[in-house]
Amino acid sequence: MSPLAILLILCIGAHFPATVTSGDLPSFREAPAFRNGVECPRTMWSALPKGSYDPSIIHIAMTLDATYLRGSIAGVFSVLQHASCPENIVFHFIASHRRAELRRIIVTTFPYLSFHLYHFDSNIVKGKISSSIRRALDQPLNYARIYLADLLPGGVRRIIYFDSDLIVVDDVAKLWEINLGPHVLGAPEYCHANFTNYFTARFWSNPTLTASFRGRKPCYFNTGVMVIDLWRWREGKFTEKLETWMRIQKRYRIYQLGSLPPFLLAFAGDVERVEHRWNQHGLGGDNLEGLCRNLHPGPVSLLHWSGKGKPWLRLDSKRPCPLDSLWAPYDLFRHASLLSDS
């Protein structure tokens, strides 16, 4: 049953760290230039005609804001450092505020980077967001991933979405090249997680709502690392479907975890499985305390500090977790002592 139909049925049966937008943005050291090897195809996405598609060009979307900028910069640096064809990567940055300043920072930190910066109007989601268990999850930019198909040009068929609190330690082309099969979205799934915890008792007690999972075996996946077929997304009108779940949430409080549950409602059980190595998530601890955690067993291609604890904050406070030392080499932040010496 579609979420819109569910909303109509329910309506008939009804009884009637915060985002920083002021102050100076951080300064960063210039990253080295990363060049393609001789085996890389020579191509420039900006030169392609509108609506064309070149699978040799890797498209990556990330958000930019003052609060998580240091993490975003580290993430970009890590992708480029480990890429086999770094000049074939195009970054699509999404920001709600201070775009001119953010553009300047990207240009001065990565002078050779191919990127585009898009404006996300936070008013699109402000009336649809319900409070969650952590204030950071309620920021409008956290919902921008729902609108990638609307923000990006039609020539971008596939996109990798990355959160701003991760680093890549493998060639991102391996993730880009996964076969999505008939699916709209690919991500690592975690079927051992208790899926019932992601929704409230009110959700599970309502047969109309739970019918949305009929015919699927839903598993949790983390939306901080996703490979998305934007053409199929548009064809399936998934932006509208996720917005409908947000409206249902606004009325009935069926979950508590920000932008994640609408994705689970739309896609869980219908996701192309990606190896777990591509999202070693949870390194920021839980959403309340942010305690230190260990790596999950198995190989690692991507480290993700999802949760309350962020490595740059813990490092600056002189109370880092052991795994934060793996993030530190990608930190291009100019500390005050370095600025005074320059």
N, C-alpha and C positions, 0 to 999 in steps of 0.2 A: 504494500500500500504506500502511495506517495506521501511525503510529509505534508503537502498542501491538502490532500484529502483528510489526513489525520487532523490537521488544524480545523478544517471545516466541521468535522464530526465533533471535536471537543467543544468548539464554540456553540454548536447546537445544543449539546448536552450540558453546558455549564449553567450553574445557578448564579449566576451572577451575584625596591626602590623606585618611587614615582618618577615619571618621565621628566627630564630636565629640559626646560625650554628657555632658560635665561643663563647669563654668565658666559665666560669664555669656553669654547670647545677645546679639548685637549690637542696638543701638538704631537706630531709623529715624525720619526726619522724616515728618510727616503729609502724605500726598498730597492734592492738591486734589480736590474733588468733581467728578466727571464726570457730566453729566446728558444724558438723551435729548433729541433734537430733536423737533420737532412731528410729524415724519413717522414716528416710531417707534411701534409698537403698544404699548399700555399693558397690561402683564401682570406677574404675580408668580408665579414657579414654586412658591414655598412654599405658595401658596394653592390650587394645583391638586390635585385628588383623586389619591390614590395610583394609580399605573399609567397615568395619562393622559400625553399627549405633546403639547407645543406647540412646533412647529418654529421659532417666532420667538424662543425662548429658547435662547441659546448656552451649552452646557455645556463647561467646560474642566477637565481634571484635571492636577494637578501634585503632586509630592511636596514635603514640607517636612522639612528636618533642619538641624542646627546648621552643618554644613560648607557647604552650598549655599544657606543662607537668604538671603544677600545677593543671589545670582543669582535666586532665586525672586521676591523682592520687586521687583527690577528688571523681571523678565518680566511680572509682573502689571501694574505701572505702565505698561509699554509697550503692553500690550493695551488697557487702558482709555483711554490717551491718544489712540489712533488709531481707536477703535471709533466707528461711526456711532450705535450704540444701546448705550452702556456699561451702562445700568441693566438691560438685558435679558441680561446675562452672569452666569452662575452659576459660581463656581469650586468645584471639589471637590478639597480638599487631603487628602493622605494622609501620615500620619506614624506612626513607630514609637515615638518617645520624646518626652517633654516637651510633650505636647499642650496642657496648660493654658497654658504659657508661649508656645507658638507661636500659640495662639488669641488671647492677649492682644496679641501683636505685630501680628497681622493686623488686629484690631479697632482698635488705636490708630493704625496706619499707614493703613488704608483704612476709615474709620468708616462709609462708605456702601456698602461692598462686600457683595454677596449671596454667601455662601459656606457650605460645610459642611466639617467636618473629620472624617476617618475614621481609625480605628486600624487599622494593618497589623501583624499579629502576625508578627514576623520568624522565629518558630519554624516557620512554614509552609514556609519555603524553606531554612532553614539546613542541613538534611540533604541538600538537593538541589543546592547550589551547589558548583561545582568552581572551583579557583583559575584565574585568567586572567592575562593579561600585565600588568594594572595593578590594584592593590589596590582602587582606587575602584570598579572594575567588579564586585567581589565583594561589595559591601555588600548586605544583604538588601533594603533599600528600592529598590535598582536593579531588582529583580524585581517590584515592586508593579504595574507596568503589565500584567503577565500576569493579575492578579487584579481588574482594574477591574470586570468583569461581576459578580463576587461581592461587591465592596465597595459599589458604587453601587446606589441603589434602582431598582426595576423601571421607574419612570416616566422614567428617563433612557434614551432609546432610542439616541441618538448622542452620542459624546463626542470632543472634541479632546484628545489627550494632548500635553503640552509638557514637554520637559526643563527643568531649572532653570538652564541656562546659555545662554539665548537671549533675544532681544528681537524684538518684532513691530513693524514700521514701516509697516503697512498695516491696513486694516479687516479684522479677523478674520472678519467675516461672509462675506467672499468665500471663505475657506477652509471655513467651516461649510456653505456652500450647495452645495458640489460634489456632483455626482451620483455615488454609489458604484456605481450599476448593480447587478449581481448580487453584487458583492464585499462581503466583511466589512470590509475595511480599505482605506484610501486613503493614499498617501504618494508623495512624489517618488521615482522610480526612477533608478538610475544604471547603465545597461546597459553602459557603457564600462569599468566597473571589472572587474577580474579576479575573477570570482566564486569561482574555485577557491581563492583565498587565504583565504577565510573558514572553510575546513574543513581538517582535517589529511589527510595522505596515507593514513592508516588509513581515514578515511571514504571517500575516492575509490576506494580499492582494494577496497571491499566492495560487491558488487553488490546485496546486500540493503538496504544503507543508501542507495545512490544511486538505487535504485528509487523512493524517495520523491519524486523530481522528475519521474518519468515523466509525460508529457503536459503538462509545463510548460516554459517557457523562463525559468528563474530569473534575476532581476537583483537586485543589491544595493539595499536601501533602508535609510535611517537611521530607527531607531525612536524618535528624539527628537521627531519631529513625525508624528503619525498621526491620521487621522480614522477612528473605529471605530463600526460598527453593533453595539451591545451586544446587541441582540435576536438578530441572526444569530450573533454570537459564542456566545451561550448555546445556541442551537439546534444549532450545530455542535460544541459541547463543546470549544472550542479551549483552554480552560484545562487540561483534562485532556491534550490532545494535546501542548501545550508542556511540561507536567510530565513526560510520558513521554520526550520528547527529552532533558530534563534528567537523567532516570535513565539513559538510554543513554549520555549524556556522562559521567556519574559512573563508569560501568563501562569505557567504551572510549576516552575522550578524543578526541572527534571534532572539537573546536573549541577556541578559546582566547580568545574575546571576550565573556565574560559573558552577558548576557541577549539579545544580538542574534541569535546563530545559531538559537536555537529559533524565533524569529519568521521567519527566512529559510526554515527547513525547513518551516514550516507554510504560509507565504504567498507566498514569492518566486515570481514568475511568475503569481500570482493576485491582483494588487494593482491597484486603480484608480489610474491614474497622475495625480498632482497636478503642477502646474507646478513646475519647479525653483526658482522665485523664493520658494517657501514653505519652503525649507530650504537656505539658503546655509551649509552645514555645514563642519566641519573647521577653523574659525577658531582653535581651540585647538591646532592642530598635530597631530602624531601622538600615539600613546599612550605614547611613551617619552621624547621630548624636549620636545614642546610648542612647537616653533619657530613663528615668525610665518608667516602665509600671507596670500595675496591673495584677493579675492573671485573667484568663478567668473564667467565672462562672462554678461551678461544682466541683466534687472531683478531687484530685490530687494524682497521683502515680509517676510522674516524672516532674521535673522542668528543663527547658531548656533555657539557656541564649543565644539563637541565636540572631544575630544582632551584632552591633559594640561593645556594652558595655559588658565587662567581669567582673564578680564579684570580682575576685582577684585584678584586676587593680583598680577598684573603691574603694575597701576596703583599699588598700595600699595608695591611694591618699587622704584618709580621706574624700571622697565624695561619699559614698555608696548610692545606692538606697535602699528603705525599704526592698525589697525582697532579697537583697544580704545577709542579716542576716540569711536567711535560708540555704545559701550555706556555710557560715563560719564554722559551726561545723564539716564539713567534710574536712576542709583544714588542711592537715598534714605538710604544709610548715614550715620549721625551720627558723624563723626570726633571724636576726643578733643578737638581744639581747638574744635570747634563746641559740644560738650557743656559745656566750661568757660565758654563765652561766653553760654550760655543762662540 
